[in-house]
Amino acid sequence: MGIFTQLNWIGISNPRLGGERASYRRVAEFTKEKNDLGLKNKKSLIALVCLLQSGRVLPGINIYLNLTWTSLLLWIIISSMHKNNIFVKYPVKTIVFFILFVFIVLDISVKFLSNNHPVGIYSPYYHHDLKKNARMKDKWGDRSYYINTNSLGFRDKSKGHIDVKNSSNKYRFLFIGDSFVEGIGLPYEKTFIGLLDNKLDNSKFEILNAGVRGYSPKLCYLKVKYLIEKTNLQFNELYMFIDISDIKDEVFYKDFVSPAPLMKGIDPFLQKTSFVYGFLRVHLLNEHNFVRFFKKNKKGPADNNYWDKWANDWGKWTYDKTTFDKWGTEGLNLGEENMDKLYDLCKKNDIKINIVVYPWPEQILNDSLKSIQVKFWETFSLKRNIDFISFFPAFIRETNHRATIDKYFIKGDNHWNERGNKLIADTLLAKISG
């Protein structure tokens, strides 16, 4: 096989060499300038040209195949060098070093080019969070909107610094929960937190939103603990929103533990730079939820029968005994244990705590005002003298349940739309103001 055929067969062309039809003479002239490599024959020239073109070939082929391909090319070069060349003296070490080098470069490159979770970051203390002091575009179903976060990684009206010591001495509320508190699918000013922030007297009150999609009592406790003990955040009152999905999430997160002290230091760095490290953490250390909650939402069929078809384990447990028997008892016990830790933490730091529950559309269709979600957390609150707020009556009191869902929820989704957020905000505003 002639050199032209060989170059053409592997699909390589180099503008500096004049393309695929470059003459052997021009290739030789080009490599003559590089004679310090000790390249002597056609095989070396072909390999060199291939390596020069790696930037063109690599993006279009699987990274692992390219790693093997590039390593083989290096071996061809090594086998054709002078015997006294350092690469020939230590061929195995050279191949191992080169493979590791290429692997690290590819790993970092893939991480940079395939950031599928631009909004969320991993947290070694409480599993996941939003990026700090950032403005990011997010998408939920067919809704595109921007998320602004402050210096604590809380969703806010704009980027900015939060005075953890509360030097202005305002009465400070901290809200925490999952995607409902984060305000998924809506710009900040249309979420119930944004509405409260706009209506309250900002000279007297301050609203902080620590909610992030995928949180449950365990992660909320760990985050509040971190904010109090590590960040030294000062606040007066906590609103803890317990979602329908939290009970199964408690089972899902039960094995999550904070990494060892050393890992707490290197985890954030590796999460930012290494694709493989993040992949291994997700698939080997039970961190599937981190990926699940920051994936772009694939919207389901938005019709009147959507909730009949969509109902799944995360929401079905409150009204379906078979589902409840699978993990409902375990989830509630885990949730109670973590809520007790949160209660004790707040009591120790003289922080007032409120518990809030609310229905999904499938609860509106299939459940009752005295749902197990309501009865369990109401009993929990009464025993500990905690203020308890149930939004089940606000959504279930109307007789036309499907009209209620259309009115207050994003179409084909279980999250509140603008009207739903306003309903929540108005009720909370009356409680805070009263």
KAPE-V841945 format. One record per residue. PHI is phi as a letter, one per 20 degrees, with the letter a starting at -180 (NA if undefined). Layout:
BEGIN
phi = (PHI:PHI)
END
This chain:
BEGIN
phi = (NA:f:f:f:f:f:f:f:f:e:m:d:b:c:g:f:e:n:n:f:e:f:f:g:f:f:f:f:f:f:f:f:f:d:f:f:f:m:f:c:c:f:g:f:f:f:f:f:f:f:f:f:e:g:f:e:e:g:f:e:c:g:f:f:f:f:f:f:g:f:f:f:f:f:f:f:f:f:f:d:e:f:f:e:f:f:f:f:f:c:f:f:f:f:f:f:f:f:f:f:f:f:f:f:f:f:g:f:f:f:g:f:e:c:f:e:c:f:e:e:c:f:c:f:e:b:m:b:b:e:f:e:l:c:c:c:e:c:c:c:m:e:d:d:b:d:d:d:c:e:f:e:n:e:f:b:f:a:f:r:e:d:f:f:e:l:f:f:m:f:f:d:d:d:d:b:r:e:f:f:f:g:n:f:n:c:f:g:f:d:e:f:f:f:f:f:g:f:e:f:f:f:f:d:c:c:d:c:d:e:f:b:g:n:f:b:g:f:f:f:f:f:f:f:g:f:f:f:e:d:e:m:f:d:b:d:b:d:d:d:e:d:e:g:f:f:f:f:f:f:f:f:e:f:e:f:c:f:f:f:g:f:f:f:e:e:g:g:f:f:f:f:d:d:f:f:f:f:f:f:f:f:e:d:d:l:d:g:f:g:f:g:e:d:f:f:f:e:f:e:f:e:c:f:e:g:f:f:e:e:g:c:g:f:d:f:f:f:c:d:f:f:f:f:f:f:b:f:f:f:f:f:f:f:f:f:f:f:f:f:f:f:f:f:f:f:f:f:d:l:d:f:c:c:d:c:c:a:e:e:g:f:f:f:e:d:d:c:f:d:g:f:f:f:f:f:f:f:f:g:f:f:f:d:l:d:f:c:c:d:e:g:f:f:d:e:f:f:f:e:f:f:f:f:f:f:f:d:c:g:f:m:b:e:e:f:e:g:f:f:f:f:f:f:f:f:f:f:f:f:f:f:f:f)
END
